Amino acid sequence: MVIEHHPFPVNDKGHLEIGGLDTVKLAEKYGTPLYVYDVSMIRKNARSFVDTFKKLGVRAKVAYASKAFSSIAMLQVAKQEKLCLDVVSEGELYTALKADFPAESIHLHGNNKSQEEISMAIQNGIGCIVVDNFHDIELIETVSKQLGKKDIDVLMRVTPGVESHTHEYIMTGNEDSKFGFDLQNGQAEEAFKLMQHHEAIHFKGLHCHIGSQIFETEGFKIAADMLFKELAKWKDLYDYIPEVLNLGGGFGIRYTKEDNPLPYNVYVEELIEAVKQHVETLNIPMPEIWIEPGRSIVGNTGITLYTIGSMKNIPGIRKYVSVDGGMTDNIRPALYQAKYEAVIANKATKPITDTVSIAGKSCESGDMLIWDLSVPDIDHGDLLAVFSTGAYSYSMASHYNRIPNAAVVFVENGSDKLVVKRETYKDVVKNDLTYE
Ligand SMILES: *Cc1c(COP(=O)(O)O)cnc(C)c1O
């Protein structure tokens, strides 16, 4: 038996399995809350992007947006799958270098890069810096002089003014955005003129990222239209031909039955089709195409296991069922009203008899993980498995209420491995100093 809309099977004990392992056993072994990833699915997701470019014969780089889930083990898997890597901070870059990720395959993003970040990136021989604003250009100039380096590879992030159909909190592609240079108001062209023949900078091309959790290819195509409109102008005026075009990430995944993502190959195929038409019209060589999937690499590969504790029945209103985690290990429901599906992992085949709402344990009324979940009869101590928590859960974890961060376990081919230790209370106070 398989859980509807989700890729994980149920064994003959009626327990949910992931990567060939019983979730009840994993919870006993490692405790809860627990993030569990099926690594074979991470590989499969990565390959469906990489292989589609190969099949189409298009030179490409697939850069995993590590902010979705960064840890040394995860970045080792990304390296094994020959992905490139996006980082947006010194901390993400540090993690990547600690994972021995090849620096030349790392790209640095961010709307407020510090001089230290740019310096660390250049010193380590990072593959590309995605310039987001004029300040970035000045910092690259300064740092390259200090370090005696030239020809730093850069892309320029532009905002094409495309709205993707998604939740407004996670939209980044419209003109009123903190990210990138505006195409419409001429700032992109101004930055281009600064960088085209710059001593310190080797200008490789354009980048855009129009949003997240996108379910259709229309937005990407309109973004490509906008980029090529600008590129046509730059070809005319400045004889410019781009080496690279980076179309960002944002490919949608299934959280609930209402989400209908496209297969990843379809996103890639339609994107390439659109780019090819523009390239022919412009009569230029096909640039190398980069994409930056984050959520779509890891999101559906992870689940979170929780132990059920207190229950509160308000007759005629609702039943609250509380778990031993919540907004501290998954802020998305509280932050974006994100929706999830879940099962009682130790009773996955029991008949549904009730509707309950799953509350986290933090002192916020908004700390609710799932509203109105259909469940069988439940007891204290049952195990709840929330699906599709692989992206932006662990990476956004907090210590609110001084709750230690949960552990992360990787499973693959029937074996499990702890890859991030559970924090202890000692860890929680480790940077606290006294004041006596
Ligand atoms: C967040 C982000 C991504 C990844 O987005 P997903 O929705 O996780 O695929 C890619 N590129 C940039 C620039 C981003 O900010």
The ligand as an SDF file (V2000), in Angstrom:
LIG
                    3D

 15 15  0  0  0  0  0  0  0  0999 V2000
   15.4520   30.6150   -3.3370 C   0  0  0  0  0  0  0  0  0  0  0  0
   16.1450   30.7040   -4.6240 C   0  0  0  0  0  0  0  0  0  0  0  0
   16.2340   29.6010   -5.4510 C   0  0  0  0  0  0  0  0  0  0  0  0
   15.5670   28.2860   -5.1430 C   0  0  0  0  0  0  0  0  0  0  0  0
   14.1930   28.3900   -5.0960 O   0  0  0  0  0  0  0  0  0  0  0  0
   13.3050   27.0640   -4.9630 P   0  0  0  0  0  0  0  0  0  0  0  0
   11.9100   27.5840   -4.9240 O   0  0  0  0  0  0  0  0  0  0  0  0
   13.7020   26.4130   -3.6890 O   0  0  0  0  0  0  0  0  0  0  0  0
   13.6090   26.2170   -6.1470 O   0  0  0  0  0  0  0  0  0  0  0  0
   16.9480   29.7180   -6.6190 C   0  0  0  0  0  0  0  0  0  0  0  0
   17.5660   30.8830   -6.9530 N   0  0  0  0  0  0  0  0  0  0  0  0
   17.5030   31.9660   -6.1700 C   0  0  0  0  0  0  0  0  0  0  0  0
   18.2070   33.1890   -6.5820 C   0  0  0  0  0  0  0  0  0  0  0  0
   16.8010   31.9300   -4.9780 C   0  0  0  0  0  0  0  0  0  0  0  0
   16.7290   33.0130   -4.2270 O   0  0  0  0  0  0  0  0  0  0  0  0
  1  2  1  0
  2  3  1  0
  2 14  2  0
  3  4  1  0
  3 10  2  0
  4  5  1  0
  5  6  1  0
  6  7  2  0
  6  8  1  0
  6  9  1  0
 10 11  1  0
 11 12  2  0
 12 13  1  0
 12 14  1  0
 14 15  1  0
M  END
$$$$
